[in-house]
């Protein structure tokens, strides 16, 4: 995933469709008590649900394999839609419903699920087209509004049909004459099936990171001649603008907060590509929408990571933990867990330390998020109510890995698995986003006791 950072609490801080092409019988069982008095129709009842929960992916230019924008498009998949929503494989969401509330939870209500099933069971009637809601407008392939600026990798990256592909970088000058506050951002690969992840870093004009690396053309660590640049390809303390992974969604921040890009900065695209069986070119872009004025709060993406684990061969439930304490007051906004193909579960907690009657410490765990991990849907989880945390708060991230033969995604159950960049290796990264005063950059946030770092 992203380049590692040398700090205990590290500052760095979605794709296929489960519906696939399967067709199901349109008539499926439904509890009688949920059946409406008259069959739902596409235009009046179904399309509003699809617009709210599905069309981000199921539209022309979206990441799903089929669009559902019109009756003609959705009708052949009526049974599949009902089946996938009843078993809750769609819309994708992997958080434990008993832990936390999240503003981007796309889950359908029981009534919505029943309505889709009743529509399929009634042979998917269209209804009156005049009942349809207004059509949604999309900016080409973007799921965000039309970007203020689109920054594209200047040169396409040629990808081989097979074999490992080294992390590829491309430095993109922004040419921003003034400071910019980014409120919405989305990464758009041209070859989604080849992009394991993309991380876009902000390189300010005074940064020495990768200063001898070529600008505007792809390179890898092994092609760099300067020793410091080669080290920089594996380690940085630069801010991250956005992380993209299969299933991830764009960053969208409230009006009082944004990410900061200083005037004259470059964006550094870090691309982890995987071969897909054919030779292709990728030329990814990032779309940005700016705040109209400087907001009072700045968003930083931090991480908890453990890169010293060894997963034994065949282990079905191997536990890896990382933790750290916040150096200053902050407001917790969201989470983004990352593992590879052996990832099974992931959770974030607060560790409260109290004293027992005998003076010994007693630990209490406050769960924040529990996820049944899915490598092909690496989602962010945004707190419905941001959480104010005091300096010294201890955060814990815990991951479980399934290296057994019962894991259908496991590349090799007989392998001893360590941290590594390729998907047959593993990673344990718990990203999380926080809000701090706009004047506080990442370096100042990590100065413990920094009064400026206290959120208002």
Secondary structure, 3 states (H helix, E strand, C coil): CCCECCCCCECCCCCCCCCCCCCCCCCCCCCHHHCCCCCCCHHHHHHHHHHHHCCCCCCCCCCCCCCCCCHHHHHCCHHHHHHHHHCCCCCCCCECCCCCCECCCCCCCHHHHHHHHHHHHCCCCCCCHHHCCCCCCCCCCCCCCCCCEEEECCCCEEECCCCCCCCEEEEEECCCCCCEEEEEEEEECCCHHHEEEEEEEEECCCCCCCCCCCCCCCECHHHCCCHHHHHHCCECCCEEEEEEECCCCCEECCCCEEEEECCCCEEEEEEEECCCCCCEEECCEEEEEECCCCCCEEEEEEEEECCCCEECCCCCCEEEEEEEECCCCEEEEEEEEECCCCEEEEEEEEEEEEECCCCCEEEEEEEEEEEECCCCCCCCEEEEEEEEECCCCEEEEEEEECCCCCCCCCCCCCCCEEECCCCCCECCEEEEEEEEECCCCHHHHCCCCCHHHCCC
